Amino acid sequence: MNYYGTEKQQRLQRQCDEAQAMIAATPGLVQAGRFFSVDDIDRIDWAFVEDRLASDGLFGFRMMPTTRIEEVHEKLGPSYRLDRWSVFSADRDTAIAACTPILEADLPDGLTRIGLIDDSGDAAIRLIQIGMAENGIAPFSGAMLLGKIVPAVTVAFADTDSRIVATAHANMAFNAYSKHRSTAWAGLITVAAQQRRRGLGRSINALAIMAALENLGANAIVEFVHSDNTASRRMIESCGLRLDPTLVCGLAVPIVDARFTA
């Protein structure tokens, strides 16, 4: 029960899992969990990007300088567009100062914190994957969520019926060649529709951030937010992260495709 989602999503999850040794050994590549991605376009042969686009129909660009956007657009050509997410970041001390008081507050009655661990069963993993998918997030593989591909933490809130009502994940996706190698990425944040407007997004995000800083040894944290997602931006800023106007996260997809879920 490692993979979950559409046939294409499962194929891409499996592909990323199986490519981790190559990703870790290749300067410029980063483990994005659901598609191939780079964090330094100067260290990757553009033919590799073209091959992956032809095979997978999408390719990611993380931590890309905003000054390079037009260059990437030109290389992609008219058949592809570059969907973009803003980059928000915080250093360790800033994130801890913002997240600590959030996590000191009690959760709403009936909710408990849970986290995936090495011996978490298939059922627990699948419930979290389902919770992500049902709330518009393309999930990672079970191995990725458990931290068996790259160091990672996955956390969730459950109600009294053991239903997952919120999820978040953080990992050390950048390889040893990256200037971002000590930075954790946090994302896959969902809150069930019936539980929204209770501050759960902020709480689950803070929980994932603190787990990354305390358990994964991260010195900084980044998150990616689409420009039209005001609620997510406020939630991320409440955890101490601030917009970095010099960087952008992009995803190249065919011009006719819908936007890939975050």
C-alpha positions as a Markdown table, in Angstrom:
| # | Residue | x | y | z |
|---|---|---|---|---|
| 1 | Met | 0.0 | 0.0 | 0.0 |
| 2 | Asn | 2.9 | 2.3 | -0.7 |
| 3 | Tyr | 1.4 | 4.3 | -3.5 |
| 4 | Tyr | -1.8 | 6.2 | -3.7 |
| 5 | Gly | -3.7 | 8.5 | -6.1 |
| 6 | Thr | -4.4 | 8.4 | -9.8 |
| 7 | Glu | -2.5 | 6.0 | -12.1 |
| 8 | Lys | -0.2 | 8.8 | -13.2 |
| 9 | Gln | 0.4 | 10.0 | -9.6 |
| 10 | Gln | 1.3 | 6.5 | -8.5 |
| 11 | Arg | 3.7 | 6.1 | -11.4 |
| 12 | Leu | 5.4 | 9.4 | -10.6 |
| 13 | Gln | 5.7 | 8.5 | -6.9 |
| 14 | Arg | 7.3 | 5.2 | -7.7 |
| 15 | Gln | 9.6 | 6.8 | -10.2 |
| 16 | Cys | 10.8 | 9.4 | -7.7 |
| 17 | Asp | 11.3 | 6.7 | -5.0 |
| 18 | Glu | 13.4 | 4.5 | -7.3 |
| 19 | Ala | 15.5 | 7.4 | -8.6 |
| 20 | Gln | 16.6 | 8.6 | -5.1 |
| 21 | Ala | 20.1 | 7.2 | -5.5 |
| 22 | Met | 20.6 | 9.1 | -8.7 |
| 23 | Ile | 19.0 | 12.3 | -7.3 |
| 24 | Ala | 21.2 | 12.2 | -4.3 |
| 25 | Ala | 24.3 | 11.8 | -6.4 |
| 26 | Thr | 23.5 | 14.5 | -9.0 |
| 27 | Pro | 24.3 | 18.1 | -8.4 |
| 28 | Gly | 21.3 | 20.3 | -9.2 |
| 29 | Leu | 18.6 | 17.6 | -8.6 |
| 30 | Val | 16.2 | 17.7 | -5.7 |
| 31 | Gln | 13.8 | 15.0 | -4.4 |
| 32 | Ala | 10.4 | 16.5 | -5.0 |
| 33 | Gly | 8.5 | 13.3 | -4.3 |
| 34 | Arg | 6.0 | 13.5 | -7.2 |
| 35 | Phe | 8.1 | 14.6 | -10.2 |
| 36 | Phe | 11.7 | 15.3 | -11.2 |
| 37 | Ser | 12.9 | 18.7 | -10.0 |
| 38 | Val | 16.1 | 20.9 | -9.9 |
| 39 | Asp | 17.3 | 23.5 | -7.5 |
| 40 | Asp | 20.2 | 24.8 | -9.7 |
| 41 | Ile | 19.4 | 25.0 | -13.4 |
| 42 | Asp | 23.1 | 25.7 | -14.2 |
| 43 | Arg | 24.1 | 22.3 | -13.0 |
| 44 | Ile | 21.7 | 20.3 | -15.2 |
| 45 | Asp | 21.8 | 19.6 | -18.9 |
| 46 | Trp | 18.7 | 21.0 | -20.4 |
| 47 | Ala | 18.3 | 17.8 | -22.4 |
| 48 | Phe | 17.5 | 16.1 | -19.1 |
| 49 | Val | 14.6 | 18.5 | -18.6 |
| 50 | Glu | 13.3 | 17.9 | -22.1 |
| 51 | Asp | 13.5 | 14.2 | -21.7 |
| 52 | Arg | 11.5 | 14.3 | -18.4 |
| 53 | Leu | 8.9 | 16.6 | -19.8 |
| 54 | Ala | 8.4 | 14.3 | -22.8 |
| 55 | Ser | 8.1 | 11.3 | -20.5 |
| 56 | Asp | 6.3 | 12.7 | -17.5 |
| 57 | Gly | 4.5 | 15.8 | -18.7 |
| 58 | Leu | 5.9 | 18.0 | -15.9 |
| 59 | Phe | 9.2 | 19.1 | -14.4 |
| 60 | Gly | 9.9 | 21.2 | -11.3 |
| 61 | Phe | 12.2 | 24.2 | -10.6 |
| 62 | Arg | 12.7 | 24.8 | -6.9 |
| 63 | Met | 14.4 | 27.8 | -5.3 |
| 64 | Met | 14.9 | 29.4 | -8.8 |
| 65 | Pro | 16.1 | 33.0 | -8.9 |
| 66 | Thr | 13.2 | 35.2 | -10.2 |
| 67 | Thr | 15.7 | 36.7 | -12.6 |
| 68 | Arg | 15.8 | 33.4 | -14.5 |
| 69 | Ile | 12.1 | 33.0 | -15.1 |
| 70 | Glu | 12.1 | 34.4 | -18.6 |
| 71 | Glu | 15.1 | 32.3 | -19.6 |
| 72 | Val | 13.3 | 29.2 | -18.5 |
| 73 | His | 10.1 | 30.3 | -20.3 |
| 74 | Glu | 12.1 | 30.6 | -23.5 |
| 75 | Lys | 13.7 | 27.2 | -23.2 |
| 76 | Leu | 10.4 | 25.6 | -22.5 |
| 77 | Gly | 8.9 | 26.9 | -25.7 |
| 78 | Pro | 5.2 | 27.5 | -26.6 |
| 79 | Ser | 4.0 | 24.0 | -25.7 |
| 80 | Tyr | 4.6 | 24.4 | -22.0 |
| 81 | Arg | 3.8 | 27.0 | -19.3 |
| 82 | Leu | 5.5 | 27.6 | -16.0 |
| 83 | Asp | 3.1 | 27.6 | -13.0 |
| 84 | Arg | 4.7 | 29.4 | -10.1 |
| 85 | Trp | 4.6 | 29.4 | -6.3 |
| 86 | Ser | 6.1 | 32.1 | -4.0 |
| 87 | Val | 8.9 | 31.0 | -1.7 |
| 88 | Phe | 8.6 | 31.7 | 2.0 |
| 89 | Ser | 11.5 | 31.0 | 4.4 |
| 90 | Ala | 12.7 | 31.4 | 8.0 |
| 91 | Asp | 15.8 | 30.6 | 9.8 |
| 92 | Arg | 15.7 | 28.1 | 12.7 |
| 93 | Asp | 15.5 | 30.7 | 15.6 |
| 94 | Thr | 12.8 | 32.7 | 13.9 |
| 95 | Ala | 10.6 | 29.7 | 13.2 |
| 96 | Ile | 11.0 | 28.3 | 16.7 |
| 97 | Ala | 10.1 | 31.6 | 18.2 |
| 98 | Ala | 6.9 | 31.8 | 16.1 |
| 99 | Cys | 5.9 | 28.1 | 16.4 |
| 100 | Thr | 6.5 | 27.5 | 20.1 |
| 101 | Pro | 3.5 | 29.5 | 21.4 |
| 102 | Ile | 1.2 | 28.0 | 18.7 |
| 103 | Leu | 2.1 | 24.5 | 19.9 |
| 104 | Glu | 1.7 | 25.4 | 23.6 |
| 105 | Ala | -2.0 | 26.1 | 23.0 |
| 106 | Asp | -4.5 | 23.2 | 23.4 |
| 107 | Leu | -6.0 | 21.6 | 20.4 |
| 108 | Pro | -9.8 | 21.8 | 20.1 |
| 109 | Asp | -11.6 | 19.2 | 22.1 |
| 110 | Gly | -11.6 | 15.7 | 20.6 |
| 111 | Leu | -8.5 | 16.1 | 18.5 |
| 112 | Thr | -5.1 | 14.4 | 19.1 |
| 113 | Arg | -1.7 | 14.7 | 17.5 |
| 114 | Ile | -0.3 | 11.7 | 15.7 |
| 115 | Gly | 2.9 | 11.1 | 13.6 |
| 116 | Leu | 4.0 | 8.4 | 11.3 |
| 117 | Ile | 6.9 | 6.3 | 12.6 |
| 118 | Asp | 8.9 | 3.4 | 11.1 |
| 119 | Asp | 6.4 | 0.8 | 12.4 |
| 120 | Ser | 3.3 | 2.7 | 11.4 |
| 121 | Gly | 1.0 | 0.2 | 9.6 |
| 122 | Asp | -0.3 | 0.4 | 6.1 |
| 123 | Ala | -3.7 | 1.5 | 7.3 |
| 124 | Ala | -2.3 | 4.6 | 9.1 |
| 125 | Ile | -0.3 | 5.6 | 6.0 |
| 126 | Arg | -3.2 | 5.1 | 3.7 |
| 127 | Leu | -5.5 | 7.2 | 5.9 |
| 128 | Ile | -3.1 | 10.1 | 5.7 |
| 129 | Gln | -2.7 | 9.7 | 1.9 |
| 130 | Ile | -6.5 | 9.6 | 1.6 |
| 131 | Gly | -6.8 | 12.7 | 3.8 |
| 132 | Met | -4.3 | 14.6 | 1.5 |
| 133 | Ala | -6.0 | 13.5 | -1.7 |
| 134 | Glu | -9.5 | 14.3 | -0.5 |
| 135 | Asn | -8.4 | 17.8 | 0.2 |
| 136 | Gly | -6.8 | 18.5 | -3.1 |
| 137 | Ile | -3.2 | 17.5 | -2.4 |
| 138 | Ala | -1.4 | 14.9 | -4.6 |
| 139 | Pro | 0.1 | 12.6 | -1.9 |
| 140 | Phe | 3.6 | 11.2 | -1.6 |
| 141 | Ser | 4.4 | 7.5 | -1.4 |
| 142 | Gly | 4.2 | 5.8 | 1.9 |
| 143 | Ala | 8.0 | 5.4 | 1.9 |
| 144 | Met | 8.4 | 9.1 | 1.3 |
| 145 | Leu | 6.0 | 10.0 | 4.1 |
| 146 | Leu | 7.8 | 7.7 | 6.5 |
| 147 | Gly | 11.2 | 9.2 | 5.8 |
| 148 | Lys | 12.6 | 6.1 | 4.0 |
| 149 | Ile | 13.5 | 8.0 | 0.8 |
| 150 | Val | 14.9 | 11.2 | 2.4 |
| 151 | Pro | 14.8 | 12.2 | 6.1 |
| 152 | Ala | 11.2 | 13.3 | 6.7 |
| 153 | Val | 8.4 | 13.7 | 9.3 |
| 154 | Thr | 4.7 | 13.4 | 8.6 |
| 155 | Val | 2.2 | 14.6 | 11.2 |
| 156 | Ala | -1.6 | 14.7 | 11.5 |
| 157 | Phe | -4.5 | 15.5 | 13.7 |
| 158 | Ala | -7.2 | 12.8 | 14.3 |
| 159 | Asp | -10.7 | 13.1 | 15.7 |
| 160 | Thr | -12.3 | 10.8 | 18.3 |
| 161 | Asp | -13.3 | 8.4 | 15.5 |
| 162 | Ser | -9.7 | 8.2 | 14.3 |
| 163 | Arg | -10.5 | 10.1 | 11.2 |
| 164 | Ile | -7.6 | 12.3 | 9.8 |
| 165 | Val | -8.7 | 15.9 | 9.9 |
| 166 | Ala | -5.4 | 17.7 | 9.2 |
| 167 | Thr | -2.0 | 16.7 | 7.7 |
| 168 | Ala | 1.5 | 18.2 | 7.2 |
| 169 | His | 4.9 | 16.9 | 6.1 |
| 170 | Ala | 8.5 | 18.2 | 6.1 |
| 171 | Asn | 11.6 | 16.7 | 4.6 |
| 172 | Met | 15.3 | 17.3 | 3.8 |
| 173 | Ala | 14.8 | 17.2 | 0.0 |
| 174 | Phe | 18.0 | 19.0 | -1.1 |
| 175 | Asn | 21.0 | 16.8 | -1.7 |
| 176 | Ala | 24.5 | 17.2 | -0.4 |
| 177 | Tyr | 25.6 | 19.3 | -3.4 |
| 178 | Ser | 22.9 | 22.0 | -2.8 |
| 179 | Lys | 23.4 | 25.3 | -1.1 |
| 180 | His | 20.1 | 24.6 | 0.5 |
| 181 | Arg | 21.1 | 21.2 | 1.9 |
| 182 | Ser | 20.5 | 22.2 | 5.6 |
| 183 | Thr | 17.0 | 23.6 | 4.7 |
| 184 | Ala | 13.8 | 21.6 | 5.2 |
| 185 | Trp | 10.8 | 21.9 | 3.0 |
| 186 | Ala | 7.4 | 21.8 | 4.6 |
| 187 | Gly | 4.1 | 21.2 | 2.8 |
| 188 | Leu | 1.3 | 18.7 | 2.1 |
| 189 | Ile | -0.8 | 20.8 | 4.5 |
| 190 | Thr | -4.5 | 19.9 | 4.5 |
| 191 | Val | -7.5 | 20.5 | 6.8 |
| 192 | Ala | -10.8 | 18.7 | 6.4 |
| 193 | Ala | -13.6 | 21.0 | 5.3 |
| 194 | Gln | -15.6 | 20.5 | 8.4 |
| 195 | Gln | -12.6 | 21.5 | 10.6 |
| 196 | Arg | -11.6 | 24.7 | 8.9 |
| 197 | Arg | -11.6 | 28.1 | 10.6 |
| 198 | Arg | -10.3 | 26.6 | 13.8 |
| 199 | Gly | -6.6 | 27.4 | 13.4 |
| 200 | Leu | -5.7 | 23.8 | 12.6 |
| 201 | Gly | -3.7 | 24.7 | 9.5 |
| 202 | Arg | -1.5 | 26.9 | 11.6 |
| 203 | Ser | -1.1 | 24.3 | 14.3 |
| 204 | Ile | -0.3 | 21.4 | 12.0 |
| 205 | Asn | 2.1 | 23.5 | 10.0 |
| 206 | Ala | 3.9 | 24.6 | 13.2 |
| 207 | Leu | 4.0 | 20.9 | 14.3 |
| 208 | Ala | 5.7 | 19.9 | 11.1 |
| 209 | Ile | 8.2 | 22.8 | 11.2 |
| 210 | Met | 9.2 | 22.1 | 14.8 |
| 211 | Ala | 9.6 | 18.4 | 14.0 |
| 212 | Ala | 11.9 | 19.2 | 11.0 |
| 213 | Leu | 14.0 | 21.6 | 13.2 |
| 214 | Glu | 14.2 | 19.3 | 16.2 |
| 215 | Asn | 14.3 | 15.8 | 14.6 |
| 216 | Leu | 15.8 | 16.3 | 11.1 |
| 217 | Gly | 18.5 | 18.8 | 12.1 |
| 218 | Ala | 17.3 | 21.5 | 9.7 |
| 219 | Asn | 18.7 | 25.1 | 10.1 |
| 220 | Ala | 16.0 | 26.7 | 8.0 |
| 221 | Ile | 12.6 | 26.1 | 6.6 |
| 222 | Val | 10.9 | 26.9 | 3.3 |
| 223 | Glu | 7.4 | 26.6 | 2.0 |
| 224 | Phe | 5.8 | 27.3 | -1.4 |
| 225 | Val | 2.5 | 29.1 | -1.8 |
| 226 | His | 0.6 | 30.0 | -4.9 |
| 227 | Ser | 0.1 | 33.8 | -5.2 |
| 228 | Asp | -3.7 | 33.5 | -5.1 |
| 229 | Asn | -3.8 | 31.4 | -1.9 |
| 230 | Thr | -4.2 | 34.2 | 0.7 |
| 231 | Ala | -5.2 | 31.9 | 3.5 |
| 232 | Ser | -2.2 | 29.7 | 3.2 |
| 233 | Arg | 0.1 | 32.7 | 3.0 |
| 234 | Arg | -1.3 | 34.0 | 6.3 |
| 235 | Met | -1.0 | 30.6 | 7.9 |
| 236 | Ile | 2.6 | 30.3 | 6.9 |
| 237 | Glu | 3.5 | 33.8 | 8.0 |
| 238 | Ser | 2.0 | 33.1 | 11.4 |
| 239 | Cys | 4.7 | 30.4 | 11.7 |
| 240 | Gly | 7.5 | 32.9 | 11.2 |
| 241 | Leu | 8.2 | 32.5 | 7.5 |
| 242 | Arg | 8.4 | 35.5 | 5.2 |
| 243 | Leu | 8.3 | 36.0 | 1.4 |
| 244 | Asp | 11.6 | 35.8 | -0.3 |
| 245 | Pro | 11.1 | 38.0 | -3.4 |
| 246 | Thr | 14.4 | 36.8 | -5.0 |
| 247 | Leu | 13.2 | 33.1 | -5.4 |
| 248 | Val | 10.4 | 31.3 | -7.0 |
| 249 | Cys | 9.2 | 27.7 | -7.3 |
| 250 | Gly | 8.0 | 26.7 | -10.7 |
| 251 | Leu | 6.4 | 23.7 | -12.4 |
| 252 | Ala | 6.5 | 23.2 | -16.1 |
| 253 | Val | 3.4 | 21.5 | -17.6 |
| 254 | Pro | 1.8 | 21.3 | -21.0 |
| 255 | Ile | -0.1 | 24.5 | -21.8 |
| 256 | Val | -3.3 | 22.5 | -22.0 |
| 257 | Asp | -3.1 | 20.8 | -18.6 |
| 258 | Ala | -4.8 | 21.9 | -15.4 |
| 259 | Arg | -2.6 | 23.2 | -12.6 |
| 260 | Phe | -0.9 | 20.4 | -10.7 |
| 261 | Thr | -2.2 | 20.1 | -7.1 |
| 262 | Ala | 0.2 | 21.5 | -4.5 |
